Amino acid sequence: MTSEFTDPIVASGVVGLAGMFATRLVTPVQALEISLSRIEQFNGALNAFLAVDHEGAARDAEASNRRWAAGAQRSLIDGAPIAVKANIAVEGLPWHGGLRPIAAGSLNGTPSVSWRCAKRAR
């Protein structure tokens, strides 16, 4: 595994990605595909992701594509892939908040609502 970011979309960071979206060089769907590919490639060794919402991310990226195409993007980074730490509840995804009892399964670890910051990021 290399520490270099060889893909230009990954190497650009969120600021560069905003410029790519604005010039239509890259779409949110393409950015998501690269991100999911890297998660697939490296998560086995890094164990950085507890869960990945492929379906929800694809749905959100498609919606962002439509907004960019219509000139109605919500922000300069509308459609940038994000990760939400496990200490923030996201509806329907595993959540343990860093607490052993939840991680061990003794408490319900799948919230029925998302915290405000997770909702706003969507």
Backbone torsions as a table, in degrees:
resi	resn	phi	psi	omega
1	MET	NA	135.0	179.7
2	THR	-105.1	152.1	178.3
3	SER	-89.4	-7.1	179.4
4	GLU	-74.8	144.2	172.7
5	PHE	-98.0	99.3	-174.9
6	THR	-87.5	-20.8	178.3
7	ASP	-79.7	128.5	-177.1
8	PRO	-62.7	-28.4	178.6
9	ILE	-69.4	-43.4	178.8
10	VAL	-68.6	-44.9	-177.4
11	ALA	-64.3	-24.9	-176.3
12	SER	-69.2	-24.3	-175.4
13	GLY	68.7	-179.4	-174.6
14	VAL	-68.7	-33.8	178.9
15	VAL	-66.9	-46.5	177.1
16	GLY	-63.8	-37.8	178.5
17	LEU	-62.8	-40.1	177.3
18	ALA	-58.4	-42.7	177.8
19	GLY	-65.4	-38.1	178.3
20	MET	-66.5	-39.1	176.4
21	PHE	-64.1	-44.8	-176.4
22	ALA	-62.4	-35.8	-179.1
23	THR	-93.1	1.5	179.8
24	ARG	64.8	20.7	176.0
25	LEU	-69.0	-33.5	179.4
26	VAL	-137.2	144.6	175.3
27	THR	-103.5	161.3	175.0
28	PRO	-57.7	-34.6	178.4
29	VAL	-64.7	-42.4	178.2
30	GLN	-64.8	-41.2	178.1
31	ALA	-62.3	-40.4	178.0
32	LEU	-64.6	-44.8	-179.3
33	GLU	-58.7	-42.7	177.6
34	ILE	-63.8	-43.8	-179.5
35	SER	-62.8	-45.4	179.5
36	LEU	-64.5	-37.3	177.8
37	SER	-62.5	-42.5	179.8
38	ARG	-69.0	-36.8	176.1
39	ILE	-61.9	-46.4	179.1
40	GLU	-59.7	-41.3	-177.1
41	GLN	-69.3	-40.8	-169.8
42	PHE	-110.8	-16.6	-172.9
43	ASN	-65.7	-29.3	177.9
44	GLY	-58.3	-40.0	-179.5
45	ALA	-83.9	-34.7	-174.6
46	LEU	-91.6	-28.9	-175.6
47	ASN	50.9	45.0	-176.8
48	ALA	-85.9	-19.3	-176.0
49	PHE	-118.7	124.2	175.6
50	LEU	-74.0	-40.3	179.4
51	ALA	-152.2	151.8	176.3
52	VAL	-128.2	123.1	-179.2
53	ASP	-90.1	77.6	-177.9
54	HIS	-56.7	-48.5	-176.8
55	GLU	-63.6	-47.8	179.3
56	GLY	-65.1	-39.5	178.9
57	ALA	-65.1	-41.8	178.8
58	ALA	-64.4	-41.8	179.0
59	ARG	-62.5	-45.3	-179.9
60	ASP	-66.5	-38.7	179.2
61	ALA	-65.7	-41.3	177.9
62	GLU	-62.5	-43.4	178.6
63	ALA	-62.7	-40.0	178.0
64	SER	-65.5	-41.0	175.3
65	ASN	-53.7	-45.9	-178.8
66	ARG	-64.0	-40.6	179.0
67	ARG	-64.4	-45.2	178.7
68	TRP	-60.9	-42.8	-179.2
69	ALA	-62.8	-31.7	-179.7
70	ALA	-89.6	-1.7	-176.7
71	GLY	70.8	25.3	-175.9
72	ALA	-119.3	31.2	179.8
73	GLN	-60.2	147.5	-177.3
74	ARG	-75.6	-26.9	-179.9
75	SER	-163.8	177.7	177.9
76	LEU	-67.2	-21.8	-179.8
77	ILE	-109.8	17.5	176.0
78	ASP	-56.0	120.0	178.8
79	GLY	99.0	-5.3	177.1
80	ALA	-68.3	128.6	179.0
81	PRO	-62.9	140.3	178.0
82	ILE	-131.2	162.1	172.3
83	ALA	-120.5	143.8	178.5
84	VAL	-115.9	125.3	-179.7
85	LYS	-62.2	153.5	-177.3
86	ALA	-67.3	-8.1	177.4
87	ASN	-88.9	3.3	176.6
88	ILE	-115.5	123.7	-176.6
89	ALA	-72.2	130.5	174.1
90	VAL	-126.1	123.4	-176.3
91	GLU	-48.6	126.4	174.6
92	GLY	82.7	-5.7	179.6
93	LEU	-107.6	150.5	178.5
94	PRO	-56.3	141.0	-178.6
95	TRP	-145.5	130.0	175.3
96	HIS	-127.4	-7.7	175.3
97	GLY	57.0	17.6	-178.8
98	GLY	77.2	9.9	-178.1
99	LEU	-100.1	127.7	-178.3
100	ARG	-58.2	-43.7	-178.9
101	PRO	-58.8	-37.3	179.2
102	ILE	-73.0	-45.4	179.9
103	ALA	-60.3	-34.1	179.8
104	ALA	-80.0	-6.2	175.3
105	GLY	92.7	6.6	-178.1
106	SER	-81.4	-12.3	174.0
107	LEU	-124.0	159.9	179.0
108	ASN	-65.0	116.6	-177.0
109	GLY	-103.4	18.0	176.7
110	THR	-127.5	100.9	-176.0
111	PRO	-69.9	150.7	178.1
112	SER	-93.0	-6.5	176.3
113	VAL	-138.6	156.5	176.3
114	SER	-97.3	146.4	172.9
115	TRP	-66.1	155.8	-175.5
116	ARG	-53.8	-42.7	-177.7
117	CYS	-64.1	-35.3	177.6
118	ALA	-70.9	-38.9	177.2
119	LYS	-63.0	-43.6	-178.2
120	ARG	-66.4	-34.3	-179.8
121	ALA	-66.2	-30.0	-179.9
122	ARG	-70.6	NA	NA
